[in-house]
Amino acid sequence: MLLQGKVAIVTGAGRGIGAAIARGFAREGAAVVLASRTAEQVGEQAARIRAEYGGRALPVVCDVADEAQVEALVERTVREFGGVDILANCAGITMVAPSEELTLENWHRCLKINLDGTFLCCKHAGRQMIRQGRGGKIINITSITAHAAIPQRAAYAASKGGVAQLTQNLAVEWARHNIQVNAISPGFIRTEIVEELIRRGVHNPARMEARIPAGRMGTPEDMVGPALFLASSMSDYVTGIILKADGGWLANGYV
């Protein structure tokens, strides 16, 4: 097992990419702390891990934009499982609006959860990893919007671009502590959020898939392999990278 004996915190673990990554970590032997603002969802995911894999899974209600709650999340992880080896920052929201109509309140809300929340989790988990002295792995979730413009995504793109640069800065800062900090940039993934945007007519699946060389939108499970690579010893000399997992969307110059 790739992660046998490791302890992982996964935020945004109640659904979507976070839930899939939490299950993937548990399947590979890690004890997993599943964090989310939604108690029912994260509790269901933890129960599923225990039932399917017999793994150790602890659900914790946490708002990643609240520093006191993030600090408590890390402290509880240490108290329950003895330390923190892996952090996967999957908590986030989307924001779709014409920039001329985007309210400052919604701009701040998007950055607070996506960027501030990622920073706070990195700060407190990273501090614990440094204190432990045995290194660690941090995986952030950015987006293709960190690399390419998509209309009506100003706040989301700004937040995810910030996450990409934060990832590289922390990678340089913490390399001397043997902490690898990397990110995954998912393309169009069929999460609950994207499915809702499709229902609202914001996204057109046929048009989206026509641009994806792989011929399909991704699934949350498609993000598990990249996350396992970045969480395991296979990536011990890999830090500061933004791994694009988008079915070739960004590489496709022919539309």
N, C-alpha and C positions, 0 to 999 in steps of 0.2 A: 504494500500500500504506500502511495506516494507521501501521505501526510500522517502516517502512524505516529502517535505520541504528541502531535502538535495541537495547539489551542488556537482557534480562529474566531474572530469577531466578524460578522457580516451584517452591515447595516442595510436597511431597505429589504429585509429578508422575509417580509410578509407575502410578497408576490413577485412576479416577473423575474428579472435577471438576478436579483438578490436571493430569492428563494431557490432558484436553480443552482446558483453557485454554492449556497449553504448545503444543499443536498449533495452536490458533487464533492465538497470538502468532507462531509460526513462519510460518504461512500468510500473515500480514500483514507479513512481512519482518524480524521481530526475530531476532537471535541469542539462543538460549534456553539457559539453564543449568537442567537438570532435576535437582532435589534430592529424595532419598528415602532412607529407611533400607533399602530393598530394592534391591540392586544389579541383580538380574536384570530386574525390572520397569522400572526407570528406564532401563536400558540398551536394552531393547526399544523403549521410547517414543522415545528419542533416535534409534535406528536408523530407526524409522518416519518421523520427521520428515525425516531426511536423504534417505530413499528417496522419499517422497511429495512433498516440497516443495523438495528440494535445499538445505535451509537448514542453518545452523550450529547444532548442538545438542550440548551437552556434558553427559553424565550424571555426577552427583556423589553419592556416598553420604554422607548427613548426617543426624544426629539433631538436630532443631531444639531439643531441650531441653538440649543440651550447648553451652554458649557457645563453647568453644574450636572445636568443629566448625563452628558458624555463622560465626565470625570467619574460619576457614579457607575456608569456602564463598565468602564475599564476596571475600577476597583472591585466590582462584583465578579467580573471575569477572573481576576487574580484570586479572589477569595474562594471561588467555587472550583476553579481548575488549575490554580497555581501559577499562572502567568499568561502572557500573550505572545504568540509566535507569528500570527498572520492577521492582517486587517484587510477586509475588502469593503471599500466604500461604495455601496450601491444605492444608497438613499438619494432620492432626487425627485423633482417635479418638472413638468414641461410648462411652457408658457407660449401660447400662439396668439399673436395680435399684431395688427399693423403698427409700426413703430410710432406713427403720429397719433395713435390712439392708446398706446401703452401707458398705463398710469404709473406714477413713481412708486406707489404702494406695491403694485404687482412686480415691478422691476426689482425692488428691494426684497420682496418675498422669494423670488426665484433665486437671486444671488445668496440670500441668507441660508436657504436650505442646501442648494447645490454646491456653492463655493465655501461659505462660512462653515457649513456642516462638515464638509470634507476636511477643511483645515483643522477644525476642532478635534475630529476623530484622529487625524494624523498626529496632532500635537500630543494628545494624551496617551494614545497607544504607542507612539514613538518614544515618548518619555519613559514609559514602562519597559519597552524593549531595550533602551539604552541602559536603564537601571539593571536589568537582568544580565546584560553583558554577553548574550549569546546570539545576537543578531536578530533578524526578523524580515518579514515580507509585508509590504504595503501595496495594495492594488487599488487604484482609483478608477472610476468609470467616467470617461469623457464622452465624446460623441463626434460623429462626422461633422457636426456644426462647428467644432473647434478648428476645422481645417477648410471648410467650404461654406459659402453663404447659401442659406435657404431663407426665402422671404418669410417675414412675420415671426422670426425667431431671435430678435435682437437680445432680449434678456437671457434666454436659454443659451444662445451662442456665447454671449459674454461670460456667463457662469462657467460653461464647459471649457472655453478657451483659458479661463483663469485656472481651472483644475489642471489642464495640460501643463501650464507653466509652473504651477505649484509643484506638480509631480517632479519636474526636472530640477527645480531648486532644492527640494527635500532630498532627492537622490544624491546630489552633490554634497549637501550638508552632512548627510548621515552615512555616506559610504564608509567613512572611517570607523563607524560602529558596526559594520557588516550588516546594515539594513538596506535591502534593495527596495526602491520605490519606483513602481512602474504604473502604467495606465493602459486600459483597453478603451478603444474608440469604437463602440458598436455602430453599425449602420441602422437600417430600418428593421427593427425587431418586433415581432408580434407579441408585445406585452399587452396587458390590460389597458394601459394608457393609449397605446397606438391603436388598439382595436376600437376604443371609444372615439378617437379622432377619425377613424375610418367611418364609423356609424354617423358621425356628424358631418361627413362630407369634406373634412379638412384634407384627408389623404385619399388618393385614388390608387388602390393596390395595383391595378393593371399598369398604370403609368409608372409607378415606382419600380415594379419588377421589370419593366421594359429596359430600365437603365442599369439594372443589376446584372453583371455578367453571369453570376451564378444562377440566374433565372428565377430566383425566389427571394422573398423576405426571410430574414433569419428568425430563429426561435430563441427563447431564453437559454435552452440547453446548448445552443451553438456557442455560447459564451463560457461554458464550463471548461472546455479544453484549454483555451487561452488562460483562464484563471488558474487552473491547476498547474500549468507550466510556470506561471509567474509566482505561484505560492510554494513551489517545491524546490528541492535542491538542484533541479535541472537548470534553474535560472540564477545560480549563485554569482555568475559573472555578468549578469544582465541588470542594468539599472539605468533609470532615466529614459526609458523608451516609451513610446506611445504605440501600442500594438493595434493596428487597424483591423477590425473584424467586421467587414461590411460586404462580403461577397464580391468584392471588386468595384464597389460603387465609386470610390474616390479615384481609383486608377483609370476609370472609363472616361476617356476623352471624346468618345464617339457617342452621341446621344441621338 
